[in-house]
Amino acid sequence: MFQIVLSLMAGIFIGWNFHLFYSELEKIDQRISPQSTEPTSTSSPVIVENNHSISNNNTTLSSVDLSNVPPSNTTKVITLYKTRIVERNLTKIKSSSNNETAPPQEPSSFEQLLTQGNFSDALAFYMEANEEELKVYQPLMEAYFKEHIQANPKKIIEQIGDYLEIEPNSKEMQNFLAQYCIQHHDLEKAIELFENIHDSFDDENNTLFLAQLYINLEQYEMATQLLEEIDDSSIYHAKAHKLLEDIQQKEKEHQQYNHQIPLQKHDSHYLVNVEIDQIPLRLLLDTGASYTFVDEEKVPSISIEKELLLNTAGGRIIAHLSQVQSFQIGDIELEAFKIATGDFKRSYAEGLLGMDFFKQFDFKIDQNRSMLYLAPK
């Protein structure tokens, strides 16, 4: 019996809700003229539900003016309204949820991004900046590069490259990177950068600097072309003329020194590759040493002629004088060449190339190009 009573009460409740629903629809239908094809009001259509309006006024459902909506479109209008209400409520719920879990934070500034090392975001920030903001951002970006390049040169050079793609006319950063490359003996990269500067800016001082780089790489023709661009009336003419004279002198020297031997640099020292009786060795250039000296463990098969007492920076040492069948350096080969052997422990070299070798040649050591020039006497 109790279940029957509950069923009856539920049916009455559902029936009453249907009654209220259809009563509301009748009110809407009374406001719509089925015969009307022209709007009877100049007001804009308002689509509302649950006593909330999508428009800017507070019109409720019972007072909606749908007289300007064609009867065939009324259902569509109401459906559209319902969709918008659901979307709006979902947006509000999502926004409320986000506010509870993650309060919005102020975006990081350009300077903060650089300080945090977030270069990619800073660069995106930079690309969206207006002209006034760029005036502030540019010196900050340049200061960032200069401050961090020593700690991580490879990474910073790549970042400077990214920056120069956006600011290809940044003479300041091109010049800075070129100077850095010169200091680290990457003259080819420095020339590439200074060529861009030379093409973008009519600056004779840069022309002189680029010409000097070409001279250092013995690209004399390119250097001469640049120097001849400088007019006789220019304040740089005297310097250009002096460089042209230097080029002529160097070209004469190249004709004189017909052997060019590449060197490797280790700290402040220069090393050269040689072969002693077909044994490859690396010797340290030492024009203060009387003999070419080789670690005896590297040439164990060489016969000893006699003992020597040599003065070294560490004091006197006993060495052995030996004669080798072949001593080759670059394209030069000496036969029956005498060397001293003894204990020589260096991680970067197996001995010294001394004056007993150099006295047989006119020689010049070009430290800029790490090159040994030799001409037989």
C-alpha positions in Angstrom: 0.0 0.0 0.0 2.8 2.4 0.9 4.5 1.8 -2.5 1.2 2.6 -4.3 0.9 5.9 -2.4 4.4 6.9 -3.4 3.8 6.0 -7.0 0.7 8.2 -7.0 2.6 11.1 -5.5 5.4 10.8 -8.0 2.8 10.8 -10.9 1.1 13.9 -9.5 4.5 15.7 -9.2 5.5 14.9 -12.8 2.1 15.9 -14.1 2.3 19.2 -12.4 5.7 20.0 -13.9 4.3 19.2 -17.4 1.4 21.5 -16.7 3.7 24.4 -15.8 5.9 23.7 -18.9 3.0 23.8 -21.3 1.5 26.8 -19.6 4.7 28.7 -20.2 4.8 27.6 -23.8 1.2 28.9 -24.3 2.3 32.3 -23.0 5.0 32.4 -25.6 2.6 31.3 -28.4 0.2 34.0 -27.5 2.9 36.6 -28.1 3.7 35.2 -31.6 1.4 36.0 -34.5 1.3 33.1 -36.9 0.0 35.3 -39.7 2.6 37.9 -39.3 5.4 38.0 -41.8 6.5 41.6 -40.9 8.1 42.6 -37.6 5.7 44.5 -35.3 8.5 46.0 -33.2 11.8 47.7 -33.9 13.5 46.0 -31.0 16.2 43.4 -31.5 15.4 39.8 -30.7 16.3 38.8 -27.2 16.9 35.1 -26.4 16.6 34.3 -22.7 16.0 31.4 -20.3 15.6 30.9 -16.6 15.0 34.7 -16.2 18.5 35.5 -17.5 19.1 37.6 -20.7 21.9 37.2 -23.2 21.3 40.8 -24.3 22.5 43.8 -22.2 19.1 44.3 -20.6 17.3 42.3 -17.8 14.3 41.0 -19.9 12.8 37.9 -18.4 11.3 34.9 -20.3 7.8 36.1 -19.6 8.4 39.5 -21.2 10.4 38.4 -24.2 9.4 40.2 -27.4 9.5 37.6 -30.2 7.2 39.5 -32.5 10.0 40.1 -35.0 11.0 36.4 -35.1 9.3 34.4 -37.9 7.2 31.5 -36.4 9.2 28.9 -38.3 12.4 30.2 -36.6 11.1 30.4 -33.0 12.2 26.9 -32.1 15.7 27.5 -33.6 16.0 30.7 -31.6 15.2 29.1 -28.3 17.5 26.2 -29.1 20.3 28.5 -29.9 19.7 30.4 -26.7 19.8 27.2 -24.7 23.1 26.2 -26.3 24.6 29.6 -25.5 23.4 29.4 -21.9 25.0 26.0 -21.5 28.3 27.3 -23.0 28.3 30.4 -20.9 27.7 28.4 -17.7 30.4 25.9 -18.6 32.8 28.8 -19.1 31.9 30.2 -15.8 32.4 26.9 -14.1 35.7 26.3 -15.8 36.9 29.8 -14.9 35.8 29.4 -11.3 37.6 26.1 -11.1 40.8 27.6 -12.6 40.6 30.5 -10.1 40.4 28.1 -7.2 43.3 25.8 -8.2 45.7 28.2 -10.0 45.3 31.9 -9.5 46.4 33.9 -12.6 50.0 35.2 -12.4 51.5 38.3 -13.9 53.5 37.3 -17.0 57.3 37.4 -16.6 59.0 40.5 -18.0 61.6 40.4 -20.7 64.4 41.2 -18.3 63.2 38.5 -15.9 63.1 35.9 -18.7 66.7 36.7 -19.6 67.8 36.6 -15.9 66.2 33.2 -15.6 68.1 32.0 -18.7 64.8 31.5 -20.6 66.1 32.8 -23.9 63.5 31.3 -26.2 60.6 32.9 -24.3 62.6 36.2 -24.1 63.1 36.1 -27.9 59.4 35.5 -28.5 58.7 38.4 -26.1 61.2 40.6 -28.1 59.5 39.7 -31.4 56.1 41.0 -30.1 57.5 44.2 -28.8 56.6 47.6 -30.2 59.2 50.2 -31.3 59.4 51.9 -27.9 59.8 48.6 -26.1 62.6 47.5 -28.5 64.6 50.5 -27.5 64.6 49.1 -23.9 65.0 45.4 -24.9 67.9 45.8 -27.3 70.5 46.9 -24.7 69.3 44.3 -22.3 69.7 41.5 -24.9 73.2 42.7 -25.8 74.2 42.9 -22.1 72.9 39.3 -21.7 75.1 38.0 -24.5 78.2 39.8 -23.3 77.8 38.7 -19.7 77.3 35.0 -20.5 79.4 34.2 -23.6 82.5 33.3 -21.5 80.6 30.7 -19.4 78.9 29.0 -22.3 80.3 30.3 -25.7 78.7 27.6 -27.9 75.2 28.2 -26.6 75.5 32.0 -26.6 77.0 32.2 -30.1 73.9 30.1 -31.3 71.6 32.5 -29.5 73.4 35.5 -31.0 72.8 33.9 -34.4 69.1 33.6 -33.6 69.0 37.2 -32.6 70.8 38.4 -35.7 68.2 36.6 -37.8 65.6 39.0 -36.3 68.0 42.0 -36.2 70.3 41.5 -39.3 71.4 45.1 -39.1 72.6 45.0 -35.6 76.1 46.3 -36.1 76.8 46.2 -32.4 76.3 42.4 -32.0 77.9 41.5 -35.3 81.0 43.5 -34.3 81.0 41.9 -30.8 80.8 38.4 -32.2 83.4 39.1 -34.8 85.8 40.4 -32.2 85.2 37.3 -30.1 86.0 35.0 -33.0 89.2 36.9 -33.6 90.2 36.5 -30.0 89.6 32.7 -30.3 91.4 32.4 -33.7 88.3 31.8 -35.8 89.3 34.2 -38.5 87.0 32.7 -41.1 83.9 33.3 -39.0 85.1 36.8 -38.1 85.5 37.6 -41.8 82.0 36.3 -42.5 80.6 38.6 -39.8 82.6 41.6 -40.9 81.6 41.1 -44.5 77.9 41.5 -43.4 78.8 44.7 -41.5 80.7 46.0 -44.6 77.8 45.3 -46.9 75.2 46.9 -44.5 77.1 49.9 -43.2 79.3 52.4 -45.1 82.0 52.4 -42.5 85.6 52.8 -43.7 87.0 51.7 -40.3 85.2 48.3 -40.7 86.7 48.2 -44.2 90.2 48.5 -42.8 89.5 45.9 -40.1 88.1 43.4 -42.7 91.1 44.0 -44.9 93.4 43.2 -42.0 91.6 39.9 -41.5 92.1 39.0 -45.1 95.8 39.8 -44.7 96.1 37.6 -41.7 94.6 34.7 -43.8 96.9 35.6 -46.6 94.0 36.5 -48.9 95.9 39.4 -50.3 93.7 40.0 -53.3 90.5 40.4 -51.3 92.4 42.7 -48.9 93.7 44.9 -51.7 90.3 45.3 -53.3 88.9 46.6 -50.0 91.8 48.9 -49.3 91.5 50.4 -52.8 87.8 51.4 -51.9 89.1 54.0 -49.5 89.4 57.4 -51.1 92.6 59.5 -51.1 90.7 62.2 -49.2 89.6 59.8 -46.4 91.0 60.1 -42.9 91.8 56.4 -43.2 93.8 56.7 -46.4 97.2 56.7 -44.6 96.3 53.5 -42.8 95.0 51.9 -46.0 98.3 52.8 -47.8 100.3 51.3 -45.0 98.4 48.0 -45.3 98.9 47.9 -49.0 102.7 48.3 -48.5 102.5 45.4 -45.9 100.8 43.2 -48.5 103.5 43.9 -51.0 106.1 43.0 -48.4 104.4 39.8 -47.4 104.0 38.7 -51.0 107.8 39.1 -51.4 108.3 37.0 -48.3 106.1 34.3 -49.7 108.2 34.1 -52.8 111.3 33.8 -50.6 110.0 31.2 -48.1 109.1 28.3 -50.4 108.2 25.9 -47.5 105.2 26.5 -45.3 104.7 24.2 -42.3 101.5 24.3 -40.3 101.9 24.6 -36.5 99.6 23.7 -33.5 99.3 26.0 -30.6 99.4 24.8 -27.0 99.1 27.7 -24.5 101.9 30.1 -25.5 103.9 27.3 -27.3 103.9 26.1 -30.9 104.2 22.4 -31.9 105.1 20.8 -35.2 104.6 17.3 -36.6 107.8 15.5 -37.7 108.9 11.9 -38.6 112.1 10.5 -37.4 113.0 7.3 -39.2 109.3 7.1 -40.1 108.2 7.4 -36.4 105.6 10.2 -36.1 106.4 12.7 -33.3 105.2 16.1 -32.2 108.0 18.5 -31.2 107.9 21.8 -29.4 109.5 24.7 -31.2 112.4 26.0 -29.1 114.9 28.3 -30.8 116.8 28.6 -27.5 117.7 24.9 -27.5 121.1 24.0 -29.1 119.9 20.5 -30.1 116.7 18.9 -31.3 115.8 16.7 -28.3 113.6 13.7 -28.3 112.3 11.4 -25.5 114.5 8.3 -25.7 111.5 6.0 -25.1 109.9 7.2 -28.4 113.0 6.2 -30.5 114.4 3.1 -28.8 116.1 1.7 -31.9 118.4 4.7 -32.5 122.0 3.9 -31.9 123.9 6.2 -29.4 127.1 7.8 -30.4 128.1 9.6 -27.2 126.9 11.2 -24.0 126.2 14.9 -23.7 125.8 17.3 -20.8 123.0 19.7 -21.6 121.9 22.9 -19.7 118.2 23.1 -19.4 115.7 25.3 -17.5 115.6 22.6 -14.8 119.4 22.3 -14.6 122.0 20.1 -16.2 121.0 16.7 -17.6 122.9 13.8 -19.2 121.7 13.1 -22.8 122.8 11.0 -25.7 123.8 12.1 -29.1 122.4 10.0 -31.9 122.2 10.1 -35.7 119.0 9.3 -37.5 118.7 8.2 -41.1 115.8 10.4 -41.9 114.3 13.5 -40.3 111.2 14.8 -42.1 109.2 17.9 -41.5 106.5 18.9 -44.0 107.9 18.6 -47.5 111.5 18.8 -46.2 113.6 15.7 -45.5 117.1 15.8 -43.9 119.4 12.7 -44.0 121.9 11.8 -41.4 120.5 14.3 -39.0 121.8 14.3 -35.4 119.5 14.6 -32.4 119.8 14.4 -28.6 117.8 11.8 -26.7 116.9 11.6 -23.0 114.1 11.8 -20.5 111.4 14.2 -21.8 108.0 13.8 -20.2 105.3 16.1 -21.6 101.7 15.2 -22.2 101.5 17.4 -25.3 104.9 16.8 -26.9 107.7 14.2 -27.3 110.6 16.6 -27.6 112.0 19.9 -28.8 112.9 21.2 -32.3 116.1 23.2 -31.7 118.5 25.5 -33.5 120.5 22.6 -35.0 117.5 22.4 -37.4 116.7 26.1 -37.7 120.2 27.2 -38.5 120.0 25.4 -41.8 117.2 27.7 -43.0 116.0 31.2 -43.2 112.8 31.0 -41.2 109.9 33.0 -39.9 107.2 32.0 -37.4 103.8 33.6 -38.2 101.9 33.5 -34.9 98.7 34.9 -36.3 98.4 32.0 -38.8 100.2 29.4 -36.8 102.6 28.8 -39.7 106.4 28.1 -40.0 108.0 29.6 -43.1 111.3 28.0 -44.2 113.8 28.8 -47.0 117.0 26.8 -47.5 120.1 28.8 -47.0 
